[in-house]
Amino acid sequence: QVQLVESGGGLVQAGGSLRLSCAASASISGPNTMGWYRQAPGKQRELVATTTSSGGTNYADSVKGRFSISRDNAKNTVYLQMNSLKPEDTAVYYCNLVRWFNNYAYWGQGTQVTVSS
């Protein structure tokens, strides 16, 4: 069992920046994909960005050029740097880990990001 703990959310004005962190309770150096998803009120959870253990990254079109995902395997942590934030980025952001050997998905408890206009 792996626990994921997100931090770094908060209230920020439009145009501002936040950096989210997700700390895993176990090693993330094995074959896996880690990512950030978000869910706004009344909407479905959507992918924001993912990073694989082999170095690949993927971003939702809505955040390309503004958000950057990275990982530090030594610290078992994945980050989401969010710049040029917009009110439509307001959501609960969830960390996700999928281990390739069993395709099991772990989720964090979420962290709230609120962007004021």
C-alpha positions as CSV (number, residue, x, y, z in Angstrom):
1,Q,0.0,0.0,0.0
2,V,1.3,3.4,-1.0
3,Q,0.1,6.7,0.6
4,L,0.2,9.9,-1.3
5,V,0.1,13.2,0.5
6,E,-0.4,16.4,-1.4
7,S,0.6,19.9,-0.2
8,G,1.1,23.4,-1.6
9,G,-2.5,24.4,-2.5
10,G,-4.0,27.7,-1.5
11,L,-5.5,30.9,-2.6
12,V,-3.8,32.9,-5.3
13,Q,-4.7,35.8,-7.6
14,A,-5.0,35.3,-11.3
15,G,-1.5,35.4,-12.9
16,G,0.1,34.1,-9.8
17,S,2.0,30.8,-9.2
18,L,1.8,27.8,-6.9
19,R,3.9,24.7,-6.5
20,L,2.2,21.5,-5.5
21,S,4.0,18.6,-4.0
22,C,3.0,15.0,-3.6
23,A,5.0,12.8,-1.3
24,A,4.8,9.0,-1.6
25,S,5.2,6.7,1.3
26,A,7.1,4.2,-0.8
27,S,9.7,4.3,-3.6
28,I,8.6,5.8,-6.9
29,S,11.7,4.7,-8.8
30,G,10.1,1.6,-10.2
31,P,8.2,1.5,-13.5
32,N,5.2,3.8,-13.0
33,T,3.3,6.8,-14.1
34,M,2.7,9.6,-11.6
35,G,0.3,12.5,-12.3
36,W,-1.9,15.3,-11.2
37,Y,-5.6,15.4,-11.8
38,R,-8.1,18.0,-10.8
39,Q,-11.8,18.2,-10.1
40,A,-13.8,21.4,-10.1
41,P,-17.2,21.7,-8.5
42,G,-19.9,20.0,-10.6
43,K,-17.3,18.6,-13.1
44,Q,-15.6,15.3,-13.7
45,R,-12.0,14.7,-12.6
46,E,-9.6,15.5,-15.4
47,L,-6.0,14.9,-16.2
48,V,-3.6,17.8,-15.7
49,A,-0.2,16.3,-16.3
50,T,1.7,13.0,-16.0
51,T,5.3,11.9,-15.8
52,T,6.6,8.4,-16.3
53,S,9.6,6.7,-14.6
54,S,11.2,6.6,-18.1
55,G,11.1,10.4,-18.3
56,G,8.0,11.1,-20.5
57,T,5.6,13.8,-19.7
58,N,2.1,14.7,-20.9
59,Y,-0.1,17.7,-20.3
60,A,-3.7,18.7,-20.8
61,D,-4.0,21.3,-23.6
62,S,-5.5,23.8,-21.1
63,V,-2.2,23.9,-19.1
64,K,0.5,23.5,-21.7
65,G,3.0,26.2,-21.4
66,R,1.9,27.2,-18.0
67,F,2.3,24.1,-15.8
68,S,5.3,21.9,-15.4
69,I,5.5,18.4,-13.8
70,S,8.6,17.0,-12.4
71,R,9.7,14.2,-10.1
72,D,12.5,13.6,-7.6
73,N,12.8,9.8,-7.2
74,A,15.3,10.2,-4.3
75,K,12.6,12.1,-2.3
76,N,9.7,10.0,-3.6
77,T,8.1,13.2,-4.6
78,V,6.4,14.6,-7.6
79,Y,5.8,18.3,-8.2
80,L,3.5,20.5,-10.2
81,Q,4.7,24.0,-10.9
82,M,1.7,26.2,-11.9
83,N,2.3,29.6,-13.4
84,S,0.0,32.2,-15.0
85,L,-2.9,30.7,-13.0
86,K,-6.4,31.4,-14.2
87,P,-9.7,31.4,-12.3
88,E,-10.6,28.3,-14.4
89,D,-7.7,26.4,-12.8
90,T,-9.7,26.5,-9.5
91,A,-10.2,22.9,-8.4
92,V,-9.1,20.2,-6.0
93,Y,-5.9,18.8,-7.3
94,Y,-5.2,15.1,-6.7
95,C,-1.9,13.2,-7.0
96,N,-2.0,9.8,-8.7
97,L,0.4,6.8,-8.9
98,V,0.0,3.9,-11.3
99,R,2.4,1.1,-11.0
100,W,2.9,-0.7,-14.3
101,F,3.3,-4.2,-13.0
102,N,-0.2,-4.4,-11.8
103,N,-1.8,-1.2,-13.2
104,Y,-3.1,-0.4,-9.7
105,A,-3.9,3.3,-9.1
106,Y,-3.2,5.1,-5.9
107,W,-4.7,8.5,-5.1
108,G,-4.0,11.3,-2.6
109,Q,-6.6,13.1,-0.6
110,G,-6.4,16.2,-2.7
111,T,-5.4,19.8,-2.1
112,Q,-7.5,22.8,-2.9
113,V,-6.3,25.4,-5.4
114,T,-8.4,28.6,-5.7
115,V,-7.6,31.3,-8.2
116,S,-9.3,34.6,-7.7
117,S,-9.9,37.1,-10.6
